[in-house]
Amino acid sequence: MLDFTKFEVITFDCYGTLIDWETGLLAAFRYAARDHLVGIADETILATYAEVEAELEAGAYIPYRELLDRAGSRVIERLGSRPERSNAGFLAASLVQWNPFADSVAALRRLRQRYRLGVISNIDRDLFMSSNVKLGGPFTYIMTAEDFRSYKPAHNNFLAAEKIMKVPRERWLHAAQSLYHDAKPCNELGIASVWIDRRRPQLALGAVKNFAAVPDMEFKSLKAFADAACV
């Protein structure tokens, strides 16, 4: 159990934690490659995306918009088809349509009354802005892969965020859905973390690479987390 009274700042992963990116990803793939993905299960599309994204993020830094372009094409190729040139950029273009989970806005509004909030996201700053508006603009700190020139789970993203926020590590809590991108580096750096387990049983691991990290606490929703953290 965590003593929430000791924390001053809570940071969040965004996509998969606050924004329902799996629904957004699937809608984008189904629309852009609808003639090529017939009969391929949602879980297969998401698992392939998780594999491809992790490979691209582990390489030399490229902007996330470009990473999405490469990932979209590579996923379609691995699923046995050839992406159409006319659909280049379909994932980045779809991001403005990705919506928050039903409990995200209200939970962030509650948490903001007690804590300073930040986001540490593997995205470009301009792409994040539409999501920030949908989430109600609750963040004191907006920190992206574009700022850090690296992608989580790189330690650099968290160490640079610590310098920006100027908060002692023991007063900082990080909340995320991805054990691989977020809980893993938090474990390694001694940052307290909570797992917002958004996984749907029918989608198993979904769009995130599997990793056996150990968060300090687990919650099934952001509402449940806010209930615990705002007592």
ZABA-498021 format. One line per field, with one value per residue: x, y, z of N, C-alpha, C in turn. Coordinates in nm, 2 decimals. Atoms other than C-alpha are relative to their C-alpha. Example, Ala and Ser with C-alpha at 12.3 -4.5 7.8 and 13.67 -1.06 7.14 Angstrom:
% ZABA-498021
nX	(0.09:-0.09)
nY	(-0.12:-0.11)
nZ	(0.00:0.00)
caX	(1.23:1.37)
caY	(-0.45:-0.11)
caZ	(0.78:0.71)
cX	(0.09:-0.08)
cY	(0.12:0.11)
cZ	(0.00:0.08)
***
This chain:
% ZABA-498021
nX	(0.08:-0.07:0.04:0.02:-0.02:-0.14:-0.03:0.03:0.02:0.03:-0.01:0.07:0.00:0.12:0.07:0.03:0.03:0.10:0.07:0.03:-0.07:0.02:0.12:-0.04:-0.08:0.07:0.09:-0.09:-0.04:0.11:0.04:-0.11:-0.04:0.12:0.01:-0.11:0.00:0.12:-0.03:-0.11:0.06:-0.05:-0.11:-0.12:-0.04:-0.05:-0.13:-0.10:-0.03:-0.08:-0.13:-0.06:-0.03:-0.12:-0.12:-0.03:-0.04:-0.13:-0.10:-0.03:0.12:0.07:0.12:0.11:0.08:-0.07:0.00:0.13:0.00:-0.08:0.07:0.13:-0.04:-0.07:0.10:0.08:-0.09:-0.02:0.13:0.01:0.04:-0.08:0.08:0.02:-0.07:0.09:0.04:-0.11:0.03:0.14:0.01:-0.01:0.12:0.11:-0.02:0.09:0.13:-0.01:0.08:-0.03:0.08:0.12:-0.03:-0.12:0.01:0.05:-0.10:-0.11:0.05:-0.01:-0.14:-0.07:0.03:-0.09:-0.13:-0.04:0.01:-0.08:0.01:-0.12:0.06:-0.08:0.07:-0.04:0.07:0.11:0.11:0.06:0.09:0.15:0.03:0.00:0.13:0.11:-0.01:0.03:-0.12:-0.02:-0.14:-0.10:-0.12:0.02:-0.13:0.01:-0.12:-0.06:-0.08:-0.11:-0.07:-0.01:0.13:0.02:-0.04:-0.14:-0.02:-0.01:0.13:0.04:-0.10:0.02:0.12:-0.03:-0.07:0.10:0.10:-0.07:0.06:-0.07:0.05:0.10:0.13:0.05:0.07:0.02:0.12:-0.01:0.05:-0.11:-0.11:-0.12:-0.05:0.01:-0.03:-0.14:-0.09:0.02:-0.07:-0.14:-0.05:0.05:0.12:0.13:0.09:0.12:0.04:0.14:0.01:0.12:0.01:0.13:-0.03:0.01:-0.12:-0.12:-0.10:0.03:-0.10:-0.12:-0.09:0.01:-0.12:0.04:-0.04:0.08:0.04:0.03:0.14:0.07:0.14:0.06:0.05:-0.06:0.09:-0.04:-0.12:0.03:0.07:-0.10:-0.10:0.07:0.07)
nY	(-0.12:-0.12:-0.11:-0.10:-0.13:-0.05:-0.04:-0.13:0.00:0.13:0.00:0.11:0.03:-0.05:0.08:0.13:-0.03:-0.10:0.00:0.13:0.01:0.12:-0.03:-0.09:0.08:0.10:-0.07:-0.05:0.11:0.05:-0.09:-0.02:0.13:0.08:0.11:0.09:0.05:0.08:0.13:-0.01:-0.04:-0.13:0.03:0.02:-0.13:-0.07:0.07:-0.03:-0.14:-0.01:0.05:-0.09:-0.12:0.02:0.00:-0.13:-0.09:0.05:-0.04:-0.14:-0.08:-0.07:-0.05:0.10:0.00:0.08:0.13:0.05:0.03:0.12:0.11:0.04:0.08:0.12:0.09:0.06:0.09:0.13:0.08:0.06:-0.08:-0.12:-0.13:-0.09:-0.13:-0.11:0.00:-0.04:-0.09:0.02:0.01:-0.13:-0.08:0.04:-0.02:-0.10:0.06:0.09:-0.06:0.04:0.10:-0.06:-0.05:-0.08:-0.14:-0.02:0.04:-0.10:-0.12:0.02:0.01:-0.13:-0.08:0.04:0.02:-0.05:0.11:-0.01:0.11:0.04:0.08:0.03:-0.07:-0.13:-0.10:-0.05:0.11:0.01:-0.11:0.03:0.09:-0.08:-0.07:0.10:0.04:-0.11:-0.08:0.00:0.02:-0.10:0.03:0.08:0.05:0.10:0.06:-0.10:-0.08:0.08:0.07:0.14:0.06:0.09:0.00:-0.06:-0.07:-0.15:-0.07:-0.02:-0.09:-0.14:-0.04:-0.03:-0.13:-0.10:-0.02:-0.04:0.07:0.11:0.12:0.06:-0.07:0.01:0.12:0.01:0.09:0.04:0.13:0.09:0.05:-0.01:-0.13:-0.09:0.06:0.05:-0.10:-0.05:0.10:0.00:-0.13:-0.03:-0.09:0.07:0.01:0.08:0.06:-0.01:0.11:-0.02:0.11:0.06:0.15:0.05:-0.05:0.05:-0.10:-0.12:-0.07:-0.02:0.11:0.06:-0.01:0.04:-0.10:0.01:-0.13:0.00:0.03:0.03:-0.05:0.04:-0.12:-0.12:-0.04:0.07:-0.07:-0.13:0.03:0.04:-0.10:-0.13:0.02)
nZ	(0.00:0.00:-0.08:0.10:-0.06:0.01:0.13:0.05:0.15:0.07:0.14:0.07:0.14:0.06:0.09:-0.06:-0.14:0.00:0.13:0.05:0.13:0.07:0.09:0.10:0.09:0.07:0.09:0.11:0.08:0.07:0.10:0.10:0.06:-0.01:0.09:-0.02:-0.14:-0.02:-0.07:-0.10:-0.13:-0.07:-0.08:0.08:0.05:-0.12:-0.04:0.10:-0.02:-0.12:0.04:0.09:-0.07:-0.09:0.08:0.05:-0.11:-0.06:0.09:0.00:-0.01:0.11:-0.05:-0.01:0.12:0.10:-0.06:0.03:0.14:0.03:-0.07:0.07:0.12:-0.04:-0.05:0.11:0.07:-0.08:0.00:0.13:0.11:0.03:-0.03:0.12:-0.02:-0.02:-0.15:-0.08:-0.10:-0.05:-0.15:-0.06:0.04:-0.08:-0.15:-0.05:-0.03:-0.12:-0.11:-0.14:-0.07:-0.06:-0.14:-0.01:-0.03:-0.14:-0.09:0.01:-0.07:-0.15:-0.04:0.01:-0.11:-0.11:0.04:0.13:0.10:0.11:0.09:0.06:0.11:0.12:0.11:0.03:-0.08:0.08:0.01:-0.13:-0.04:0.01:-0.12:-0.12:-0.01:-0.03:-0.14:-0.09:-0.03:-0.14:-0.03:-0.03:0.08:0.12:0.03:0.11:0.06:0.08:-0.09:-0.06:0.11:-0.03:-0.03:-0.11:-0.14:-0.02:-0.12:0.03:0.00:-0.14:-0.06:0.05:-0.06:-0.14:0.00:0.03:-0.11:-0.13:-0.11:-0.06:0.06:-0.10:0.00:0.13:0.04:0.14:0.03:0.14:0.04:0.06:-0.08:0.08:0.03:-0.12:-0.13:0.01:-0.04:-0.14:-0.08:0.01:-0.05:-0.14:0.01:-0.03:0.12:-0.01:0.13:0.04:0.08:0.09:0.10:0.01:0.01:0.14:0.08:-0.06:-0.03:0.08:0.09:-0.08:-0.02:-0.13:-0.09:-0.13:-0.10:-0.13:-0.05:-0.15:-0.02:0.13:0.01:0.12:0.07:-0.05:-0.10:-0.12:-0.05:-0.06:-0.13:-0.10:-0.01:-0.04:-0.12)
caX	(0.00:0.11:0.09:-0.06:-0.02:0.36:0.32:0.33:0.33:0.16:0.27:0.09:0.14:-0.12:-0.20:-0.35:-0.38:-0.58:-0.67:-0.82:-0.55:-0.63:-0.98:-0.82:-0.55:-0.79:-1.03:-0.74:-0.61:-0.95:-1.03:-0.69:-0.63:-0.99:-0.94:-0.63:-0.71:-1.03:-1.03:-0.74:-0.83:-0.81:-0.57:-0.33:-0.33:-0.26:0.01:0.19:0.17:0.32:0.61:0.68:0.65:0.90:1.15:1.12:1.14:1.45:1.64:1.77:1.53:1.28:0.98:0.67:0.48:0.74:0.75:0.37:0.41:0.67:0.48:0.15:0.32:0.53:0.23:0.03:0.33:0.38:0.01:0.07:-0.02:0.13:0.03:-0.11:0.09:-0.22:-0.27:0.07:0.04:-0.30:-0.21:-0.09:-0.39:-0.62:-0.48:-0.70:-1.00:-0.87:-1.09:-1.03:-1.15:-1.49:-1.34:-1.03:-1.15:-1.34:-1.06:-0.79:-1.01:-1.03:-0.66:-0.56:-0.72:-0.47:-0.16:0.04:-0.01:0.22:0.23:0.53:0.44:0.60:0.47:0.54:0.43:0.20:0.02:-0.04:-0.23:-0.56:-0.55:-0.47:-0.78:-1.00:-0.86:-0.94:-0.59:-0.51:-0.13:0.12:0.40:0.38:0.68:0.72:0.96:1.02:1.15:1.38:1.48:1.42:1.13:1.02:1.13:1.46:1.57:1.64:1.27:1.22:1.55:1.49:1.13:1.26:1.49:1.20:0.96:1.22:1.05:1.22:1.19:1.01:0.74:0.67:0.42:0.39:0.06:0.05:-0.10:0.22:0.44:0.70:0.72:0.65:0.66:0.99:1.19:1.02:1.13:1.48:1.50:1.32:1.01:0.68:0.43:0.08:-0.06:-0.39:-0.48:-0.70:-0.66:-0.98:-0.99:-1.08:-0.76:-0.52:-0.20:-0.32:-0.09:0.19:0.49:0.47:0.70:0.69:0.75:0.61:0.42:0.35:-0.02:-0.27:-0.61:-0.86:-0.96:-0.85:-1.16:-1.05:-0.71:-0.85:-1.08:-0.77:-0.54:-0.80:-0.92)
caY	(0.00:0.35:0.65:0.90:1.19:1.20:1.27:1.62:1.53:1.26:1.20:0.99:0.81:0.93:0.68:0.36:0.52:0.83:0.81:0.49:0.43:0.07:0.17:0.45:0.22:-0.05:0.20:0.35:0.02:-0.11:0.20:0.24:-0.13:-0.25:-0.46:-0.63:-0.71:-0.91:-1.22:-1.09:-1.06:-0.73:-0.90:-0.99:-0.64:-0.49:-0.75:-0.69:-0.31:-0.36:-0.56:-0.31:0.00:-0.14:-0.21:0.14:0.31:0.11:0.25:0.60:0.87:0.98:1.20:1.01:1.12:0.95:0.65:0.61:0.62:0.35:0.14:0.15:0.03:-0.23:-0.38:-0.42:-0.58:-0.83:-0.92:-1.02:-0.73:-0.42:-0.08:0.16:0.48:0.69:0.59:0.70:0.88:0.73:0.66:1.01:1.16:0.95:1.05:1.36:1.13:0.92:0.98:0.97:0.67:0.74:0.81:1.01:1.37:1.35:1.16:1.41:1.70:1.55:1.47:1.81:1.96:1.78:1.72:1.89:1.67:1.60:1.38:1.19:1.06:0.89:1.15:1.47:1.79:1.91:1.57:1.57:1.90:1.77:1.50:1.76:1.96:1.65:1.57:1.92:2.06:1.94:1.93:2.15:1.97:1.84:1.63:1.44:1.22:1.51:1.71:1.43:1.29:0.94:0.70:0.53:0.29:0.49:0.62:0.96:1.05:1.01:1.17:1.47:1.49:1.49:1.79:1.98:1.93:1.99:1.74:1.50:1.15:1.03:1.29:1.18:0.91:0.78:0.62:0.42:0.12:-0.01:-0.22:-0.22:0.15:0.29:0.05:-0.11:0.22:0.33:0.00:0.05:0.42:0.39:0.59:0.49:0.37:0.25:0.03:0.14:-0.19:-0.10:-0.43:-0.58:-0.97:-1.02:-0.83:-1.00:-0.79:-0.55:-0.29:-0.30:-0.52:-0.77:-0.72:-0.85:-0.52:-0.48:-0.15:-0.05:-0.07:-0.18:-0.02:-0.13:0.22:0.58:0.65:0.38:0.54:0.88:0.74:0.60:0.90:1.17:1.03)
caZ	(0.00:-0.07:0.16:-0.09:0.16:0.09:-0.28:-0.44:-0.81:-1.01:-1.36:-1.62:-1.93:-2.18:-2.45:-2.31:-1.96:-2.02:-2.39:-2.54:-2.80:-2.87:-3.00:-3.19:-3.34:-3.44:-3.60:-3.80:-3.92:-4.01:-4.21:-4.39:-4.46:-4.46:-4.77:-4.64:-4.27:-4.33:-4.10:-3.89:-3.52:-3.33:-3.09:-3.37:-3.51:-3.16:-3.07:-3.40:-3.34:-2.99:-3.14:-3.42:-3.20:-2.94:-3.22:-3.36:-3.02:-2.93:-3.23:-3.31:-3.22:-3.49:-3.44:-3.33:-3.63:-3.85:-3.61:-3.65:-4.03:-4.03:-3.77:-3.97:-4.29:-4.11:-3.93:-4.25:-4.42:-4.13:-4.15:-4.51:-4.73:-4.89:-4.76:-5.01:-5.06:-5.05:-4.68:-4.57:-4.24:-4.15:-3.78:-3.70:-3.89:-3.68:-3.34:-3.32:-3.31:-3.02:-2.72:-2.34:-2.14:-1.98:-1.63:-1.73:-1.73:-1.40:-1.23:-1.35:-1.23:-0.88:-0.87:-0.98:-0.67:-0.45:-0.66:-0.94:-1.25:-1.53:-1.84:-1.97:-2.32:-2.61:-2.86:-3.04:-2.86:-3.14:-3.17:-2.79:-2.79:-2.92:-2.65:-2.39:-2.48:-2.47:-2.12:-1.99:-1.99:-1.64:-1.66:-1.49:-1.68:-2.04:-2.12:-2.45:-2.63:-2.86:-2.57:-2.45:-2.79:-2.66:-2.59:-2.27:-2.13:-2.16:-1.82:-1.98:-2.01:-1.63:-1.53:-1.75:-1.62:-1.26:-1.34:-1.50:-1.21:-0.94:-0.71:-0.47:-0.61:-0.29:-0.35:-0.70:-0.82:-1.17:-1.31:-1.63:-1.81:-1.97:-1.75:-2.02:-2.10:-1.74:-1.45:-1.57:-1.56:-1.24:-1.08:-1.20:-1.08:-0.75:-0.86:-0.70:-0.96:-0.99:-1.27:-1.43:-1.57:-1.87:-2.05:-2.18:-2.14:-2.51:-2.62:-2.38:-2.38:-2.64:-2.80:-2.53:-2.52:-2.23:-1.93:-1.58:-1.39:-1.03:-0.97:-0.61:-0.65:-0.92:-1.01:-1.27:-1.36:-1.32:-1.11:-0.86:-0.84:-0.78:-0.51:-0.33:-0.39:-0.29:0.04)
cX	(0.09:-0.06:-0.01:0.03:0.15:0.03:-0.04:-0.04:-0.04:0.02:-0.07:0.06:-0.13:-0.08:-0.01:-0.03:-0.11:-0.09:-0.01:0.07:-0.02:-0.13:0.04:0.09:-0.08:-0.09:0.08:0.05:-0.12:-0.05:0.11:0.03:-0.12:0.00:0.11:0.00:-0.13:0.04:0.12:-0.05:0.06:0.13:0.13:0.05:0.07:0.14:0.11:0.04:0.10:0.15:0.08:0.04:0.12:0.13:0.04:0.05:0.14:0.12:0.03:-0.12:-0.05:-0.12:-0.11:-0.09:0.06:0.00:-0.14:-0.01:0.06:-0.07:-0.12:0.04:0.06:-0.10:-0.08:0.08:0.01:-0.13:-0.03:-0.05:0.10:-0.08:-0.01:0.06:-0.09:-0.04:0.12:-0.04:-0.14:0.00:0.01:-0.12:-0.11:0.00:-0.10:-0.14:0.00:-0.06:0.05:-0.09:-0.11:0.03:0.12:-0.02:-0.04:0.11:0.12:-0.04:0.01:0.15:0.07:-0.03:0.09:0.15:0.03:0.01:0.09:-0.02:0.14:-0.04:0.09:-0.07:0.07:-0.09:-0.13:-0.11:-0.07:-0.11:-0.15:-0.04:-0.01:-0.13:-0.11:0.01:-0.02:0.12:0.04:0.15:0.08:0.13:-0.04:0.14:-0.01:0.13:0.07:0.09:0.13:0.08:0.03:-0.14:0.01:0.00:0.14:-0.01:0.00:-0.13:-0.04:0.10:-0.01:-0.13:0.02:0.07:-0.10:-0.10:0.06:-0.07:0.08:-0.06:-0.10:-0.13:-0.07:-0.06:-0.03:-0.11:0.00:-0.06:0.11:0.10:0.13:0.06:0.02:0.04:0.15:0.10:-0.02:0.06:0.15:0.06:-0.05:-0.11:-0.12:-0.09:-0.12:-0.04:-0.15:-0.02:-0.12:-0.02:-0.14:0.03:0.01:0.12:0.13:0.10:-0.01:0.12:0.13:0.08:-0.01:0.13:-0.05:0.06:-0.10:-0.03:-0.03:-0.14:-0.07:-0.15:-0.06:-0.06:0.06:-0.09:0.04:0.13:-0.03:-0.07:0.10:0.09:-0.06:-0.08:0.04)
cY	(0.13:0.10:0.12:0.14:0.05:0.05:0.15:0.00:-0.14:0.02:-0.12:-0.02:0.04:-0.11:-0.15:0.01:0.10:0.01:-0.15:-0.02:-0.13:0.01:0.08:-0.07:-0.09:0.07:0.05:-0.11:-0.06:0.09:0.00:-0.12:-0.09:-0.12:-0.11:-0.07:-0.09:-0.14:0.01:0.06:0.13:-0.03:-0.01:0.13:0.08:-0.06:0.03:0.15:0.01:-0.04:0.10:0.13:-0.01:0.00:0.14:0.09:-0.03:0.05:0.15:0.08:0.06:0.06:-0.10:-0.01:-0.10:-0.15:-0.07:-0.04:-0.13:-0.12:-0.05:-0.08:-0.13:-0.10:-0.06:-0.10:-0.13:-0.08:-0.05:0.08:0.12:0.13:0.09:0.14:0.11:0.01:0.03:0.11:-0.02:-0.01:0.14:0.09:-0.04:0.04:0.11:-0.05:-0.10:0.07:-0.05:-0.12:0.08:0.07:0.10:0.14:0.03:-0.04:0.10:0.13:-0.01:0.00:0.13:0.09:-0.03:0.00:0.09:-0.12:0.03:-0.12:-0.02:-0.10:-0.02:0.06:0.13:0.10:0.04:-0.11:-0.01:0.11:-0.02:-0.09:0.08:0.08:-0.10:-0.04:0.12:0.09:0.00:0.01:0.12:-0.02:-0.09:-0.03:-0.11:-0.06:0.10:0.09:-0.07:-0.07:-0.15:-0.05:-0.09:-0.14:0.06:0.08:0.15:0.07:0.03:0.09:0.14:0.06:0.05:0.14:0.11:0.03:0.04:-0.06:-0.11:-0.13:-0.07:0.07:-0.01:-0.14:0.00:-0.10:-0.03:-0.14:-0.09:-0.04:0.01:0.14:0.08:-0.07:-0.05:0.11:0.06:-0.10:0.03:0.13:0.03:0.10:-0.08:0.00:-0.08:-0.04:0.03:-0.10:0.01:-0.11:-0.06:-0.15:-0.05:0.04:-0.04:0.11:0.12:0.06:0.03:-0.12:-0.06:0.02:-0.02:0.10:-0.01:0.14:-0.01:-0.03:-0.02:0.05:-0.04:0.12:0.13:0.05:-0.07:0.06:0.13:-0.01:-0.03:0.12:0.13:-0.01:0.11)
cZ	(0.00:0.09:-0.10:0.06:-0.02:-0.14:-0.03:-0.14:-0.04:-0.15:-0.06:-0.13:-0.06:-0.07:0.05:0.15:0.01:-0.13:-0.05:-0.13:-0.07:-0.09:-0.11:-0.11:-0.09:-0.11:-0.12:-0.09:-0.08:-0.11:-0.12:-0.07:0.00:-0.10:0.02:0.14:0.02:0.06:0.10:0.13:0.05:0.08:-0.08:-0.05:0.12:0.04:-0.10:0.01:0.12:-0.04:-0.09:0.07:0.09:-0.08:-0.05:0.11:0.05:-0.09:0.02:0.01:-0.13:0.06:0.00:-0.12:-0.11:0.05:-0.03:-0.15:-0.03:0.07:-0.08:-0.12:0.04:0.05:-0.11:-0.08:0.08:0.00:-0.14:-0.12:-0.03:0.02:-0.12:0.03:0.04:0.15:0.09:0.10:0.07:0.15:0.06:-0.03:0.09:0.15:0.05:0.03:0.12:0.12:0.14:0.04:0.08:0.14:0.00:0.04:0.14:0.10:0.00:0.07:0.15:0.04:0.00:0.12:0.12:-0.04:-0.13:-0.09:-0.12:-0.09:-0.06:-0.11:-0.11:-0.12:-0.03:0.07:-0.07:-0.01:0.14:0.02:-0.02:0.11:0.13:0.02:0.04:0.15:0.10:0.03:0.14:0.05:0.03:-0.09:-0.12:-0.05:-0.10:-0.04:-0.09:0.08:0.04:-0.11:0.03:0.04:0.13:-0.06:0.03:0.14:-0.02:0.01:0.15:0.07:-0.04:0.06:0.15:0.01:-0.03:0.11:0.13:0.12:0.05:-0.05:0.09:0.01:-0.13:-0.03:-0.15:-0.03:-0.15:-0.02:-0.04:0.11:-0.06:-0.01:0.13:0.13:0.00:0.04:0.14:0.10:0.01:0.06:0.14:0.00:0.03:-0.12:0.03:-0.14:-0.02:-0.10:-0.09:-0.09:0.00:-0.02:-0.15:-0.08:0.07:0.03:-0.08:-0.07:0.07:0.01:0.14:0.08:0.14:0.10:0.12:0.04:0.15:0.03:-0.14:0.02:-0.13:-0.08:0.06:0.11:0.14:0.06:0.06:0.13:0.11:0.03:0.06:0.13:0.10)
***
